[in-house]
């Protein structure tokens, strides 16, 4: 008997909440950016190069249209608000030198 025969089989679905949109996005998304990166610059580069980018909510797309005419994704807004609240609390709790 090999180790493979004694190992239990586990079925793990890691993308339970992921939504899939095809074609153009139906919402404007907030771009996931690292500290020091500019979201507008990330979108512009992706638009010019045709590369996909990721939103805070996990949606991945290649931007091609002006998102100002679309409603903002509620998941992105909620995540951004939570991040902002956390960041503001961290900044307030820091002692002044």
PDB file as gemmi writes it, atoms N, CA and C in Angstrom:
CRYST1    1.000    1.000    1.000  90.00  90.00  90.00 P 1                      
ATOM      1  N   UNK A   1       0.851  -1.186   0.000  1.00  0.00           N  
ATOM      2  CA  UNK A   1       0.000   0.000   0.000  1.00  0.00           C  
ATOM      3  C   UNK A   1       0.895   1.248   0.000  1.00  0.00           C  
ATOM      4  N   UNK A   2       0.645   2.189  -0.914  1.00  0.00           N  
ATOM      5  CA  UNK A   2       1.435   3.414  -0.992  1.00  0.00           C  
ATOM      6  C   UNK A   2       0.774   4.514  -0.188  1.00  0.00           C  
ATOM      7  N   UNK A   3       1.520   5.582   0.036  1.00  0.00           N  
ATOM      8  CA  UNK A   3       0.983   6.737   0.776  1.00  0.00           C  
ATOM      9  C   UNK A   3      -0.202   7.362   0.058  1.00  0.00           C  
ATOM     10  N   UNK A   4      -0.204   7.318  -1.270  1.00  0.00           N  
ATOM     11  CA  UNK A   4      -1.303   7.897  -2.030  1.00  0.00           C  
ATOM     12  C   UNK A   4      -2.618   7.191  -1.760  1.00  0.00           C  
ATOM     13  N   UNK A   5      -2.557   5.905  -1.505  1.00  0.00           N  
ATOM     14  CA  UNK A   5      -3.770   5.153  -1.251  1.00  0.00           C  
ATOM     15  C   UNK A   5      -4.369   5.458   0.114  1.00  0.00           C  
ATOM     16  N   UNK A   6      -3.552   5.902   1.061  1.00  0.00           N  
ATOM     17  CA  UNK A   6      -4.045   6.178   2.405  1.00  0.00           C  
ATOM     18  C   UNK A   6      -4.416   7.636   2.619  1.00  0.00           C  
ATOM     19  N   UNK A   7      -4.085   8.500   1.682  1.00  0.00           N  
ATOM     20  CA  UNK A   7      -4.386   9.919   1.821  1.00  0.00           C  
ATOM     21  C   UNK A   7      -5.860  10.169   1.527  1.00  0.00           C  
ATOM     22  N   UNK A   8      -6.544  10.932   2.387  1.00  0.00           N  
ATOM     23  CA  UNK A   8      -7.948  11.245   2.099  1.00  0.00           C  
ATOM     24  C   UNK A   8      -8.057  12.231   0.940  1.00  0.00           C  
ATOM     25  N   UNK A   9      -9.143  12.158   0.222  1.00  0.00           N  
ATOM     26  CA  UNK A   9      -9.393  13.067  -0.890  1.00  0.00           C  
ATOM     27  C   UNK A   9     -10.262  14.201  -0.366  1.00  0.00           C  
ATOM     28  N   UNK A  10      -9.803  15.429  -0.551  1.00  0.00           N  
ATOM     29  CA  UNK A  10     -10.530  16.595  -0.076  1.00  0.00           C  
ATOM     30  C   UNK A  10     -10.877  17.459  -1.275  1.00  0.00           C  
ATOM     31  N   UNK A  11     -12.144  17.785  -1.408  1.00  0.00           N  
ATOM     32  CA  UNK A  11     -12.592  18.647  -2.487  1.00  0.00           C  
ATOM     33  C   UNK A  11     -12.720  20.066  -1.927  1.00  0.00           C  
ATOM     34  N   UNK A  12     -11.880  20.963  -2.394  1.00  0.00           N  
ATOM     35  CA  UNK A  12     -11.875  22.337  -1.896  1.00  0.00           C  
ATOM     36  C   UNK A  12     -12.256  23.277  -3.029  1.00  0.00           C  
ATOM     37  N   UNK A  13     -13.304  24.053  -2.817  1.00  0.00           N  
ATOM     38  CA  UNK A  13     -13.734  25.052  -3.787  1.00  0.00           C  
ATOM     39  C   UNK A  13     -13.332  26.412  -3.241  1.00  0.00           C  
ATOM     40  N   UNK A  14     -12.273  27.002  -3.785  1.00  0.00           N  
ATOM     41  CA  UNK A  14     -11.742  28.251  -3.248  1.00  0.00           C  
ATOM     42  C   UNK A  14     -12.404  29.501  -3.814  1.00  0.00           C  
ATOM     43  N   UNK A  15     -13.166  29.383  -4.885  1.00  0.00           N  
ATOM     44  CA  UNK A  15     -13.755  30.549  -5.540  1.00  0.00           C  
ATOM     45  C   UNK A  15     -15.279  30.585  -5.380  1.00  0.00           C  
ATOM     46  N   UNK A  16     -15.756  30.360  -4.185  1.00  0.00           N  
ATOM     47  CA  UNK A  16     -17.193  30.274  -3.947  1.00  0.00           C  
ATOM     48  C   UNK A  16     -17.898  31.585  -4.236  1.00  0.00           C  
ATOM     49  N   UNK A  17     -17.324  32.722  -3.807  1.00  0.00           N  
ATOM     50  CA  UNK A  17     -17.986  34.015  -3.946  1.00  0.00           C  
ATOM     51  C   UNK A  17     -17.593  34.772  -5.212  1.00  0.00           C  
ATOM     52  N   UNK A  18     -16.739  34.222  -6.030  1.00  0.00           N  
ATOM     53  CA  UNK A  18     -16.251  34.944  -7.202  1.00  0.00           C  
ATOM     54  C   UNK A  18     -17.347  35.077  -8.250  1.00  0.00           C  
ATOM     55  N   UNK A  19     -17.529  36.297  -8.718  1.00  0.00           N  
ATOM     56  CA  UNK A  19     -18.485  36.553  -9.785  1.00  0.00           C  
ATOM     57  C   UNK A  19     -17.717  36.679 -11.096  1.00  0.00           C  
ATOM     58  N   UNK A  20     -18.309  36.204 -12.148  1.00  0.00           N  
ATOM     59  CA  UNK A  20     -17.669  36.284 -13.451  1.00  0.00           C  
ATOM     60  C   UNK A  20     -18.520  37.148 -14.369  1.00  0.00           C  
ATOM     61  N   UNK A  21     -17.894  38.153 -14.930  1.00  0.00           N  
ATOM     62  CA  UNK A  21     -18.559  38.996 -15.916  1.00  0.00           C  
ATOM     63  C   UNK A  21     -17.837  38.799 -17.231  1.00  0.00           C  
ATOM     64  N   UNK A  22     -18.578  38.758 -18.300  1.00  0.00           N  
ATOM     65  CA  UNK A  22     -17.963  38.664 -19.617  1.00  0.00           C  
ATOM     66  C   UNK A  22     -18.211  39.965 -20.354  1.00  0.00           C  
ATOM     67  N   UNK A  23     -17.343  40.304 -21.269  1.00  0.00           N  
ATOM     68  CA  UNK A  23     -17.485  41.552 -22.014  1.00  0.00           C  
ATOM     69  C   UNK A  23     -17.091  42.739 -21.157  1.00  0.00           C  
ATOM     70  N   UNK A  24     -17.744  43.848 -21.385  1.00  0.00           N  
ATOM     71  CA  UNK A  24     -17.452  45.065 -20.644  1.00  0.00           C  
ATOM     72  C   UNK A  24     -18.037  44.989 -19.235  1.00  0.00           C  
ATOM     73  N   UNK A  25     -17.339  45.551 -18.234  1.00  0.00           N  
ATOM     74  CA  UNK A  25     -17.880  45.560 -16.870  1.00  0.00           C  
ATOM     75  C   UNK A  25     -19.191  46.341 -16.813  1.00  0.00           C  
ATOM     76  N   UNK A  26     -20.078  45.919 -15.928  1.00  0.00           N  
ATOM     77  CA  UNK A  26     -21.341  46.624 -15.721  1.00  0.00           C  
ATOM     78  C   UNK A  26     -21.227  47.623 -14.582  1.00  0.00           C  
ATOM     79  N   UNK A  27     -20.099  47.590 -13.878  1.00  0.00           N  
ATOM     80  CA  UNK A  27     -19.821  48.520 -12.790  1.00  0.00           C  
ATOM     81  C   UNK A  27     -18.412  49.078 -12.952  1.00  0.00           C  
ATOM     82  N   UNK A  28     -18.199  50.256 -12.373  1.00  0.00           N  
ATOM     83  CA  UNK A  28     -16.844  50.798 -12.287  1.00  0.00           C  
ATOM     84  C   UNK A  28     -16.217  50.185 -11.034  1.00  0.00           C  
ATOM     85  N   UNK A  29     -14.995  49.719 -11.156  1.00  0.00           N  
ATOM     86  CA  UNK A  29     -14.327  49.058 -10.037  1.00  0.00           C  
ATOM     87  C   UNK A  29     -13.181  49.922  -9.522  1.00  0.00           C  
ATOM     88  N   UNK A  30     -12.850  49.755  -8.249  1.00  0.00           N  
ATOM     89  CA  UNK A  30     -11.709  50.437  -7.646  1.00  0.00           C  
ATOM     90  C   UNK A  30     -10.515  49.513  -7.814  1.00  0.00           C  
ATOM     91  N   UNK A  31      -9.447  50.027  -8.416  1.00  0.00           N  
ATOM     92  CA  UNK A  31      -8.278  49.229  -8.759  1.00  0.00           C  
ATOM     93  C   UNK A  31      -7.460  48.899  -7.518  1.00  0.00           C  
ATOM     94  N   UNK A  32      -7.023  47.661  -7.462  1.00  0.00           N  
ATOM     95  CA  UNK A  32      -6.138  47.223  -6.381  1.00  0.00           C  
ATOM     96  C   UNK A  32      -4.748  47.770  -6.681  1.00  0.00           C  
ATOM     97  N   UNK A  33      -4.191  48.533  -5.738  1.00  0.00           N  
ATOM     98  CA  UNK A  33      -2.870  49.136  -5.933  1.00  0.00           C  
ATOM     99  C   UNK A  33      -2.028  48.927  -4.680  1.00  0.00           C  
ATOM    100  N   UNK A  34      -0.757  48.809  -4.877  1.00  0.00           N  
ATOM    101  CA  UNK A  34       0.181  48.671  -3.760  1.00  0.00           C  
ATOM    102  C   UNK A  34       0.486  50.058  -3.205  1.00  0.00           C  
ATOM    103  N   UNK A  35       1.008  50.138  -1.974  1.00  0.00           N  
ATOM    104  CA  UNK A  35       1.380  51.445  -1.420  1.00  0.00           C  
ATOM    105  C   UNK A  35       2.334  52.189  -2.352  1.00  0.00           C  
ATOM    106  N   UNK A  36       2.027  53.445  -2.596  1.00  0.00           N  
ATOM    107  CA  UNK A  36       2.857  54.266  -3.466  1.00  0.00           C  
ATOM    108  C   UNK A  36       2.463  54.215  -4.933  1.00  0.00           C  
ATOM    109  N   UNK A  37       1.585  53.288  -5.312  1.00  0.00           N  
ATOM    110  CA  UNK A  37       1.135  53.204  -6.695  1.00  0.00           C  
ATOM    111  C   UNK A  37      -0.083  54.097  -6.895  1.00  0.00           C  
ATOM    112  N   UNK A  38      -0.251  54.574  -8.112  1.00  0.00           N  
ATOM    113  CA  UNK A  38      -1.373  55.431  -8.461  1.00  0.00           C  
ATOM    114  C   UNK A  38      -2.372  54.624  -9.284  1.00  0.00           C  
ATOM    115  N   UNK A  39      -3.617  54.533  -8.788  1.00  0.00           N  
ATOM    116  CA  UNK A  39      -4.643  53.757  -9.463  1.00  0.00           C  
ATOM    117  C   UNK A  39      -4.910  54.232 -10.871  1.00  0.00           C  
ATOM    118  N   UNK A  40      -4.917  55.547 -11.069  1.00  0.00           N  
ATOM    119  CA  UNK A  40      -5.162  56.102 -12.397  1.00  0.00           C  
ATOM    120  C   UNK A  40      -4.056  55.688 -13.366  1.00  0.00           C  
ATOM    121  N   UNK A  41      -2.816  55.702 -12.898  1.00  0.00           N  
ATOM    122  CA  UNK A  41      -1.687  55.300 -13.739  1.00  0.00           C  
ATOM    123  C   UNK A  41      -1.767  53.815 -14.080  1.00  0.00           C  
ATOM    124  N   UNK A  42      -2.224  53.001 -13.118  1.00  0.00           N  
ATOM    125  CA  UNK A  42      -2.369  51.563 -13.363  1.00  0.00           C  
ATOM    126  C   UNK A  42      -3.405  51.317 -14.452  1.00  0.00           C  
ATOM    127  N   UNK A  43      -4.540  52.019 -14.368  1.00  0.00           N  
ATOM    128  CA  UNK A  43      -5.605  51.861 -15.366  1.00  0.00           C  
ATOM    129  C   UNK A  43      -5.127  52.339 -16.735  1.00  0.00           C  
ATOM    130  N   UNK A  44      -4.452  53.472 -16.780  1.00  0.00           N  
ATOM    131  CA  UNK A  44      -3.964  54.002 -18.058  1.00  0.00           C  
ATOM    132  C   UNK A  44      -2.990  53.030 -18.711  1.00  0.00           C  
ATOM    133  N   UNK A  45      -2.056  52.507 -17.940  1.00  0.00           N  
ATOM    134  CA  UNK A  45      -1.088  51.563 -18.497  1.00  0.00           C  
ATOM    135  C   UNK A  45      -1.795  50.297 -19.001  1.00  0.00           C  
ATOM    136  N   UNK A  46      -2.748  49.796 -18.233  1.00  0.00           N  
ATOM    137  CA  UNK A  46      -3.477  48.594 -18.644  1.00  0.00           C  
ATOM    138  C   UNK A  46      -4.284  48.846 -19.913  1.00  0.00           C  
ATOM    139  N   UNK A  47      -4.836  50.038 -20.014  1.00  0.00           N  
ATOM    140  CA  UNK A  47      -5.621  50.401 -21.198  1.00  0.00           C  
ATOM    141  C   UNK A  47      -4.729  50.457 -22.443  1.00  0.00           C  
ATOM    142  N   UNK A  48      -3.555  51.067 -22.308  1.00  0.00           N  
ATOM    143  CA  UNK A  48      -2.618  51.211 -23.433  1.00  0.00           C  
ATOM    144  C   UNK A  48      -2.010  49.864 -23.817  1.00  0.00           C  
ATOM    145  N   UNK A  49      -1.598  49.084 -22.808  1.00  0.00           N  
ATOM    146  CA  UNK A  49      -0.904  47.820 -23.065  1.00  0.00           C  
ATOM    147  C   UNK A  49      -1.868  46.651 -23.298  1.00  0.00           C  
ATOM    148  N   UNK A  50      -3.145  46.825 -22.909  1.00  0.00           N  
ATOM    149  CA  UNK A  50      -4.106  45.743 -23.065  1.00  0.00           C  
ATOM    150  C   UNK A  50      -3.932  44.626 -22.049  1.00  0.00           C  
ATOM    151  N   UNK A  51      -3.395  44.981 -20.889  1.00  0.00           N  
ATOM    152  CA  UNK A  51      -3.170  43.976 -19.849  1.00  0.00           C  
ATOM    153  C   UNK A  51      -4.287  44.014 -18.809  1.00  0.00           C  
ATOM    154  N   UNK A  52      -4.611  42.878 -18.217  1.00  0.00           N  
ATOM    155  CA  UNK A  52      -5.672  42.849 -17.209  1.00  0.00           C  
ATOM    156  C   UNK A  52      -5.214  43.442 -15.886  1.00  0.00           C  
ATOM    157  N   UNK A  53      -6.173  44.016 -15.159  1.00  0.00           N  
ATOM    158  CA  UNK A  53      -5.919  44.538 -13.817  1.00  0.00           C  
ATOM    159  C   UNK A  53      -6.963  43.963 -12.877  1.00  0.00           C  
ATOM    160  N   UNK A  54      -6.697  44.058 -11.572  1.00  0.00           N  
ATOM    161  CA  UNK A  54      -7.603  43.486 -10.577  1.00  0.00           C  
ATOM    162  C   UNK A  54      -8.200  44.579  -9.707  1.00  0.00           C  
ATOM    163  N   UNK A  55      -9.496  44.449  -9.452  1.00  0.00           N  
ATOM    164  CA  UNK A  55     -10.204  45.381  -8.577  1.00  0.00           C  
ATOM    165  C   UNK A  55     -10.120  44.886  -7.136  1.00  0.00           C  
ATOM    166  N   UNK A  56     -10.475  45.752  -6.194  1.00  0.00           N  
ATOM    167  CA  UNK A  56     -10.487  45.372  -4.784  1.00  0.00           C  
ATOM    168  C   UNK A  56     -11.389  44.168  -4.532  1.00  0.00           C  
ATOM    169  N   UNK A  57     -12.480  44.064  -5.276  1.00  0.00           N  
ATOM    170  CA  UNK A  57     -13.438  42.975  -5.096  1.00  0.00           C  
ATOM    171  C   UNK A  57     -12.968  41.667  -5.728  1.00  0.00           C  
ATOM    172  N   UNK A  58     -11.858  41.695  -6.475  1.00  0.00           N  
ATOM    173  CA  UNK A  58     -11.340  40.500  -7.118  1.00  0.00           C  
ATOM    174  C   UNK A  58     -11.671  40.398  -8.595  1.00  0.00           C  
ATOM    175  N   UNK A  59     -12.494  41.301  -9.112  1.00  0.00           N  
ATOM    176  CA  UNK A  59     -12.857  41.288 -10.532  1.00  0.00           C  
ATOM    177  C   UNK A  59     -11.625  41.644 -11.358  1.00  0.00           C  
ATOM    178  N   UNK A  60     -11.355  40.878 -12.406  1.00  0.00           N  
ATOM    179  CA  UNK A  60     -10.205  41.102 -13.285  1.00  0.00           C  
ATOM    180  C   UNK A  60     -10.725  41.428 -14.674  1.00  0.00           C  
ATOM    181  N   UNK A  61     -10.185  42.497 -15.259  1.00  0.00           N  
ATOM    182  CA  UNK A  61     -10.622  42.920 -16.597  1.00  0.00           C  
ATOM    183  C   UNK A  61      -9.548  43.758 -17.266  1.00  0.00           C  
ATOM    184  N   UNK A  62      -9.713  43.949 -18.571  1.00  0.00           N  
ATOM    185  CA  UNK A  62      -8.850  44.850 -19.338  1.00  0.00           C  
ATOM    186  C   UNK A  62      -9.679  46.103 -19.596  1.00  0.00           C  
ATOM    187  N   UNK A  63      -9.292  47.234 -19.003  1.00  0.00           N  
ATOM    188  CA  UNK A  63     -10.088  48.452 -19.173  1.00  0.00           C  
ATOM    189  C   UNK A  63     -10.036  48.966 -20.605  1.00  0.00           C  
ATOM    190  N   UNK A  64     -11.209  49.440 -21.085  1.00  0.00           N  
ATOM    191  CA  UNK A  64     -11.247  49.977 -22.434  1.00  0.00           C  
ATOM    192  C   UNK A  64     -12.182  51.168 -22.567  1.00  0.00           C  
ATOM    193  N   UNK A  65     -13.059  51.400 -21.597  1.00  0.00           N  
ATOM    194  CA  UNK A  65     -14.010  52.505 -21.667  1.00  0.00           C  
ATOM    195  C   UNK A  65     -13.907  53.382 -20.433  1.00  0.00           C  
ATOM    196  N   UNK A  66     -14.502  54.555 -20.519  1.00  0.00           N  
ATOM    197  CA  UNK A  66     -14.535  55.486 -19.397  1.00  0.00           C  
ATOM    198  C   UNK A  66     -15.494  54.959 -18.331  1.00  0.00           C  
ATOM    199  N   UNK A  67     -15.005  54.658 -17.125  1.00  0.00           N  
ATOM    200  CA  UNK A  67     -15.861  54.092 -16.091  1.00  0.00           C  
ATOM    201  C   UNK A  67     -16.746  55.123 -15.395  1.00  0.00           C  
ATOM    202  N   UNK A  68     -16.583  56.399 -15.705  1.00  0.00           N  
ATOM    203  CA  UNK A  68     -17.352  57.449 -15.026  1.00  0.00           C  
ATOM    204  C   UNK A  68     -18.843  57.356 -15.309  1.00  0.00           C  
ATOM    205  N   UNK A  69     -19.228  56.657 -16.363  1.00  0.00           N  
ATOM    206  CA  UNK A  69     -20.638  56.520 -16.711  1.00  0.00           C  
ATOM    207  C   UNK A  69     -21.285  55.298 -16.061  1.00  0.00           C  
ATOM    208  N   UNK A  70     -20.509  54.520 -15.296  1.00  0.00           N  
ATOM    209  CA  UNK A  70     -21.021  53.310 -14.659  1.00  0.00           C  
ATOM    210  C   UNK A  70     -21.146  53.505 -13.150  1.00  0.00           C  
ATOM    211  N   UNK A  71     -22.076  52.791 -12.512  1.00  0.00           N  
ATOM    212  CA  UNK A  71     -22.144  52.846 -11.051  1.00  0.00           C  
ATOM    213  C   UNK A  71     -20.929  52.137 -10.450  1.00  0.00           C  
ATOM    214  N   UNK A  72     -20.466  52.598  -9.288  1.00  0.00           N  
ATOM    215  CA  UNK A  72     -19.299  51.995  -8.645  1.00  0.00           C  
ATOM    216  C   UNK A  72     -19.713  50.683  -7.975  1.00  0.00           C  
ATOM    217  N   UNK A  73     -18.905  49.681  -8.135  1.00  0.00           N  
ATOM    218  CA  UNK A  73     -19.125  48.355  -7.557  1.00  0.00           C  
ATOM    219  C   UNK A  73     -19.269  48.472  -6.039  1.00  0.00           C  
ATOM    220  N   UNK A  74     -20.359  47.940  -5.505  1.00  0.00           N  
ATOM    221  CA  UNK A  74     -20.625  48.040  -4.071  1.00  0.00           C  
ATOM    222  C   UNK A  74     -19.580  47.283  -3.249  1.00  0.00           C  
ATOM    223  N   UNK A  75     -19.124  46.126  -3.722  1.00  0.00           N  
ATOM    224  CA  UNK A  75     -18.098  45.368  -2.997  1.00  0.00           C  
ATOM    225  C   UNK A  75     -16.804  46.175  -2.912  1.00  0.00           C  
ATOM    226  N   UNK A  76     -16.414  46.807  -4.008  1.00  0.00           N  
ATOM    227  CA  UNK A  76     -15.206  47.638  -4.009  1.00  0.00           C  
ATOM    228  C   UNK A  76     -15.355  48.797  -3.020  1.00  0.00           C  
ATOM    229  N   UNK A  77     -16.529  49.451  -3.027  1.00  0.00           N  
ATOM    230  CA  UNK A  77     -16.768  50.570  -2.107  1.00  0.00           C  
ATOM    231  C   UNK A  77     -16.685  50.116  -0.659  1.00  0.00           C  
ATOM    232  N   UNK A  78     -17.262  48.959  -0.343  1.00  0.00           N  
ATOM    233  CA  UNK A  78     -17.236  48.446   1.030  1.00  0.00           C  
ATOM    234  C   UNK A  78     -15.816  48.127   1.476  1.00  0.00           C  
ATOM    235  N   UNK A  79     -15.047  47.488   0.608  1.00  0.00           N  
ATOM    236  CA  UNK A  79     -13.658  47.147   0.939  1.00  0.00           C  
ATOM    237  C   UNK A  79     -12.837  48.409   1.115  1.00  0.00           C  
ATOM    238  N   UNK A  80     -13.017  49.388   0.232  1.00  0.00           N  
ATOM    239  CA  UNK A  80     -12.282  50.648   0.331  1.00  0.00           C  
ATOM    240  C   UNK A  80     -12.634  51.377   1.621  1.00  0.00           C  
ATOM    241  N   UNK A  81     -13.922  51.413   1.984  1.00  0.00           N  
ATOM    242  CA  UNK A  81     -14.347  52.084   3.216  1.00  0.00           C  
ATOM    243  C   UNK A  81     -13.732  51.410   4.434  1.00  0.00           C  
ATOM    244  N   UNK A  82     -13.696  50.076   4.440  1.00  0.00           N  
ATOM    245  CA  UNK A  82     -13.104  49.354   5.551  1.00  0.00           C  
ATOM    246  C   UNK A  82     -11.610  49.655   5.653  1.00  0.00           C  
ATOM    247  N   UNK A  83     -10.921  49.656   4.525  1.00  0.00           N  
ATOM    248  CA  UNK A  83      -9.492  49.974   4.510  1.00  0.00           C  
ATOM    249  C   UNK A  83      -9.247  51.393   5.011  1.00  0.00           C  
ATOM    250  N   UNK A  84     -10.053  52.338   4.538  1.00  0.00           N  
ATOM    251  CA  UNK A  84      -9.889  53.737   4.929  1.00  0.00           C  
ATOM    252  C   UNK A  84     -10.136  53.918   6.426  1.00  0.00           C  
ATOM    253  N   UNK A  85     -11.195  53.295   6.947  1.00  0.00           N  
ATOM    254  CA  UNK A  85     -11.478  53.373   8.381  1.00  0.00           C  
ATOM    255  C   UNK A  85     -10.327  52.804   9.193  1.00  0.00           C  
ATOM    256  N   UNK A  86      -9.801  51.670   8.768  1.00  0.00           N  
ATOM    257  CA  UNK A  86      -8.688  51.055   9.471  1.00  0.00           C  
ATOM    258  C   UNK A  86      -7.456  51.951   9.423  1.00  0.00           C  
ATOM    259  N   UNK A  87      -7.163  52.516   8.261  1.00  0.00           N  
ATOM    260  CA  UNK A  87      -5.992  53.378   8.104  1.00  0.00           C  
ATOM    261  C   UNK A  87      -6.125  54.647   8.944  1.00  0.00           C  
ATOM    262  N   UNK A  88      -7.325  55.222   8.991  1.00  0.00           N  
ATOM    263  CA  UNK A  88      -7.544  56.418   9.802  1.00  0.00           C  
ATOM    264  C   UNK A  88      -7.355  56.114  11.278  1.00  0.00           C  
ATOM    265  N   UNK A  89      -7.838  54.970  11.740  1.00  0.00           N  
ATOM    266  CA  UNK A  89      -7.674  54.589  13.132  1.00  0.00           C  
ATOM    267  C   UNK A  89      -6.217  54.352  13.485  1.00  0.00           C  
ATOM    268  N   UNK A  90      -5.464  53.766  12.587  1.00  0.00           N  
ATOM    269  CA  UNK A  90      -4.044  53.541  12.819  1.00  0.00           C  
ATOM    270  C   UNK A  90      -3.314  54.870  12.926  1.00  0.00           C  
ATOM    271  N   UNK A  91      -3.634  55.807  12.036  1.00  0.00           N  
ATOM    272  CA  UNK A  91      -2.978  57.102  12.047  1.00  0.00           C  
ATOM    273  C   UNK A  91      -3.315  57.889  13.303  1.00  0.00           C  
ATOM    274  N   UNK A  92      -4.537  57.784  13.805  1.00  0.00           N  
ATOM    275  CA  UNK A  92      -4.927  58.508  15.017  1.00  0.00           C  
ATOM    276  C   UNK A  92      -4.288  57.939  16.262  1.00  0.00           C  
ATOM    277  N   UNK A  93      -4.026  56.635  16.261  1.00  0.00           N  
ATOM    278  CA  UNK A  93      -3.467  55.999  17.437  1.00  0.00           C  
ATOM    279  C   UNK A  93      -1.952  56.155  17.546  1.00  0.00           C  
ATOM    280  N   UNK A  94      -1.333  56.704  16.522  1.00  0.00           N  
ATOM    281  CA  UNK A  94       0.108  56.867  16.527  1.00  0.00           C  
ATOM    282  C   UNK A  94       0.474  58.073  17.384  1.00  0.00           C  
ATOM    283  N   UNK A  95       1.351  57.897  18.374  1.00  0.00           N  
ATOM    284  CA  UNK A  95       1.730  59.040  19.223  1.00  0.00           C  
ATOM    285  C   UNK A  95       2.527  60.079  18.437  1.00  0.00           C  
ATOM    286  N   UNK A  96       2.332  61.323  18.780  1.00  0.00           N  
ATOM    287  CA  UNK A  96       3.070  62.408  18.133  1.00  0.00           C  
ATOM    288  C   UNK A  96       4.472  62.474  18.708  1.00  0.00           C  
ATOM    289  N   UNK A  97       5.447  62.771  17.843  1.00  0.00           N  
ATOM    290  CA  UNK A  97       6.845  62.880  18.303  1.00  0.00           C  
ATOM    291  C   UNK A  97       7.133  64.273  18.789  1.00  0.00           C  
TER     292      UNK A  97                                                      
END                                                                             
